[in-house]
Amino acid sequence: MLTGNLEKIAEHGRRADGIVKSMLAHSRGGSGERQTVDINSLVGESLNLAYHGAPHAANKRNEANDPTFKPSLKVTTRDLGAEVEIRVRDNGTGIPSEIRDKLF
């Protein structure tokens, strides 16, 4: 059990280190020049940060403690040439209508 906990601590430490380095690189990149990034890696880091920062909305759907319910989250990216499309889909309760217009 102790070994498992140590592995989790090390994993979360590496993840936090990556997030901090990414944030520092972003804050120092004041040149205004565009640069190539790995969008899948960026999305993955963002999802990890969101997941550990607050429970996903999909968990709220299981307030009835349904043992068969499994929260799911699917993110896909697509290169559209001059643009990138990012689609996020889950099986949660949805985005409240009063918030939707603030997202995009």
CNS distance restraints for C-alpha pairs under 8 A (distance, minus, plus):
assign (resid   1 and name CA) (resid   5 and name CA) 6.27 0.50 0.50
assign (resid   2 and name CA) (resid   6 and name CA) 6.19 0.50 0.50
assign (resid   3 and name CA) (resid   7 and name CA) 6.23 0.50 0.50
assign (resid   4 and name CA) (resid   8 and name CA) 6.33 0.50 0.50
assign (resid   5 and name CA) (resid   9 and name CA) 6.20 0.50 0.50
assign (resid   6 and name CA) (resid  10 and name CA) 6.17 0.50 0.50
assign (resid   7 and name CA) (resid  11 and name CA) 6.08 0.50 0.50
assign (resid   8 and name CA) (resid  12 and name CA) 6.11 0.50 0.50
assign (resid   9 and name CA) (resid  13 and name CA) 6.02 0.50 0.50
assign (resid  10 and name CA) (resid  14 and name CA) 6.21 0.50 0.50
assign (resid  11 and name CA) (resid  15 and name CA) 6.25 0.50 0.50
assign (resid  12 and name CA) (resid  16 and name CA) 6.03 0.50 0.50
assign (resid  13 and name CA) (resid  17 and name CA) 6.05 0.50 0.50
assign (resid  14 and name CA) (resid  18 and name CA) 6.21 0.50 0.50
assign (resid  15 and name CA) (resid  19 and name CA) 6.29 0.50 0.50
assign (resid  16 and name CA) (resid  20 and name CA) 6.15 0.50 0.50
assign (resid  17 and name CA) (resid  21 and name CA) 6.13 0.50 0.50
assign (resid  18 and name CA) (resid  22 and name CA) 6.10 0.50 0.50
assign (resid  19 and name CA) (resid  23 and name CA) 6.14 0.50 0.50
assign (resid  19 and name CA) (resid  45 and name CA) 6.92 0.50 0.50
assign (resid  19 and name CA) (resid  49 and name CA) 7.98 0.50 0.50
assign (resid  20 and name CA) (resid  24 and name CA) 6.10 0.50 0.50
assign (resid  21 and name CA) (resid  25 and name CA) 6.07 0.50 0.50
assign (resid  22 and name CA) (resid  26 and name CA) 6.12 0.50 0.50
assign (resid  23 and name CA) (resid  27 and name CA) 6.13 0.50 0.50
assign (resid  24 and name CA) (resid  28 and name CA) 6.12 0.50 0.50
assign (resid  25 and name CA) (resid  29 and name CA) 6.10 0.50 0.50
assign (resid  26 and name CA) (resid  30 and name CA) 7.94 0.50 0.50
assign (resid  37 and name CA) (resid  42 and name CA) 7.71 0.50 0.50
assign (resid  38 and name CA) (resid  42 and name CA) 6.31 0.50 0.50
assign (resid  39 and name CA) (resid  43 and name CA) 6.03 0.50 0.50
assign (resid  39 and name CA) (resid  77 and name CA) 7.79 0.50 0.50
assign (resid  40 and name CA) (resid  44 and name CA) 6.04 0.50 0.50
assign (resid  40 and name CA) (resid  77 and name CA) 7.12 0.50 0.50
assign (resid  41 and name CA) (resid  45 and name CA) 6.17 0.50 0.50
assign (resid  42 and name CA) (resid  46 and name CA) 6.22 0.50 0.50
assign (resid  43 and name CA) (resid  47 and name CA) 6.13 0.50 0.50
assign (resid  44 and name CA) (resid  48 and name CA) 6.21 0.50 0.50
assign (resid  45 and name CA) (resid  49 and name CA) 6.17 0.50 0.50
assign (resid  46 and name CA) (resid  50 and name CA) 6.11 0.50 0.50
assign (resid  47 and name CA) (resid  51 and name CA) 5.90 0.50 0.50
assign (resid  48 and name CA) (resid  52 and name CA) 6.13 0.50 0.50
assign (resid  49 and name CA) (resid  53 and name CA) 5.82 0.50 0.50
assign (resid  50 and name CA) (resid  54 and name CA) 6.08 0.50 0.50
assign (resid  50 and name CA) (resid  55 and name CA) 7.86 0.50 0.50
assign (resid  50 and name CA) (resid  56 and name CA) 7.82 0.50 0.50
assign (resid  51 and name CA) (resid  55 and name CA) 5.80 0.50 0.50
assign (resid  51 and name CA) (resid  56 and name CA) 6.21 0.50 0.50
assign (resid  55 and name CA) (resid  59 and name CA) 6.84 0.50 0.50
assign (resid  56 and name CA) (resid  60 and name CA) 7.74 0.50 0.50
assign (resid  57 and name CA) (resid  61 and name CA) 7.27 0.50 0.50
assign (resid  57 and name CA) (resid  92 and name CA) 5.54 0.50 0.50
assign (resid  57 and name CA) (resid  93 and name CA) 6.65 0.50 0.50
assign (resid  57 and name CA) (resid  94 and name CA) 7.65 0.50 0.50
assign (resid  58 and name CA) (resid  62 and name CA) 7.50 0.50 0.50
assign (resid  58 and name CA) (resid  71 and name CA) 5.35 0.50 0.50
assign (resid  58 and name CA) (resid  72 and name CA) 7.20 0.50 0.50
assign (resid  58 and name CA) (resid  90 and name CA) 6.77 0.50 0.50
assign (resid  58 and name CA) (resid  91 and name CA) 5.88 0.50 0.50
assign (resid  58 and name CA) (resid  92 and name CA) 3.52 0.50 0.50
assign (resid  58 and name CA) (resid  93 and name CA) 6.34 0.50 0.50
assign (resid  59 and name CA) (resid  63 and name CA) 7.61 0.50 0.50
assign (resid  59 and name CA) (resid  71 and name CA) 6.25 0.50 0.50
assign (resid  59 and name CA) (resid  92 and name CA) 6.91 0.50 0.50
assign (resid  60 and name CA) (resid  92 and name CA) 7.07 0.50 0.50
assign (resid  60 and name CA) (resid  93 and name CA) 7.11 0.50 0.50
assign (resid  61 and name CA) (resid  92 and name CA) 5.65 0.50 0.50
assign (resid  61 and name CA) (resid  93 and name CA) 5.68 0.50 0.50
assign (resid  62 and name CA) (resid  66 and name CA) 6.09 0.50 0.50
assign (resid  62 and name CA) (resid  69 and name CA) 6.74 0.50 0.50
assign (resid  71 and name CA) (resid  90 and name CA) 7.40 0.50 0.50
assign (resid  71 and name CA) (resid  91 and name CA) 6.28 0.50 0.50
assign (resid  71 and name CA) (resid  92 and name CA) 7.08 0.50 0.50
assign (resid  72 and name CA) (resid  90 and name CA) 5.40 0.50 0.50
assign (resid  72 and name CA) (resid  91 and name CA) 5.88 0.50 0.50
assign (resid  73 and name CA) (resid  88 and name CA) 7.25 0.50 0.50
assign (resid  73 and name CA) (resid  89 and name CA) 5.78 0.50 0.50
assign (resid  73 and name CA) (resid  90 and name CA) 4.39 0.50 0.50
assign (resid  73 and name CA) (resid  91 and name CA) 7.12 0.50 0.50
assign (resid  74 and name CA) (resid  88 and name CA) 5.84 0.50 0.50
assign (resid  74 and name CA) (resid  89 and name CA) 5.14 0.50 0.50
assign (resid  74 and name CA) (resid  90 and name CA) 6.20 0.50 0.50
assign (resid  75 and name CA) (resid  86 and name CA) 7.05 0.50 0.50
assign (resid  75 and name CA) (resid  87 and name CA) 5.55 0.50 0.50
assign (resid  75 and name CA) (resid  88 and name CA) 4.55 0.50 0.50
assign (resid  75 and name CA) (resid  89 and name CA) 6.38 0.50 0.50
assign (resid  76 and name CA) (resid  86 and name CA) 5.81 0.50 0.50
assign (resid  76 and name CA) (resid  87 and name CA) 5.26 0.50 0.50
assign (resid  76 and name CA) (resid  88 and name CA) 6.74 0.50 0.50
assign (resid  77 and name CA) (resid  84 and name CA) 6.97 0.50 0.50
assign (resid  77 and name CA) (resid  85 and name CA) 5.54 0.50 0.50
assign (resid  77 and name CA) (resid  86 and name CA) 4.55 0.50 0.50
assign (resid  77 and name CA) (resid  87 and name CA) 6.42 0.50 0.50
assign (resid  78 and name CA) (resid  84 and name CA) 5.73 0.50 0.50
assign (resid  78 and name CA) (resid  85 and name CA) 5.06 0.50 0.50
assign (resid  78 and name CA) (resid  86 and name CA) 6.60 0.50 0.50
assign (resid  79 and name CA) (resid  83 and name CA) 6.55 0.50 0.50
assign (resid  79 and name CA) (resid  84 and name CA) 4.85 0.50 0.50
assign (resid  79 and name CA) (resid  85 and name CA) 6.55 0.50 0.50
assign (resid  80 and name CA) (resid  84 and name CA) 5.42 0.50 0.50
assign (resid  80 and name CA) (resid  85 and name CA) 6.90 0.50 0.50
assign (resid  95 and name CA) (resid  99 and name CA) 6.81 0.50 0.50
assign (resid  95 and name CA) (resid 100 and name CA) 6.31 0.50 0.50
assign (resid  96 and name CA) (resid 100 and name CA) 6.47 0.50 0.50
assign (resid  97 and name CA) (resid 101 and name CA) 7.56 0.50 0.50
assign (resid  99 and name CA) (resid 103 and name CA) 6.84 0.50 0.50
assign (resid 100 and name CA) (resid 104 and name CA) 7.57 0.50 0.50
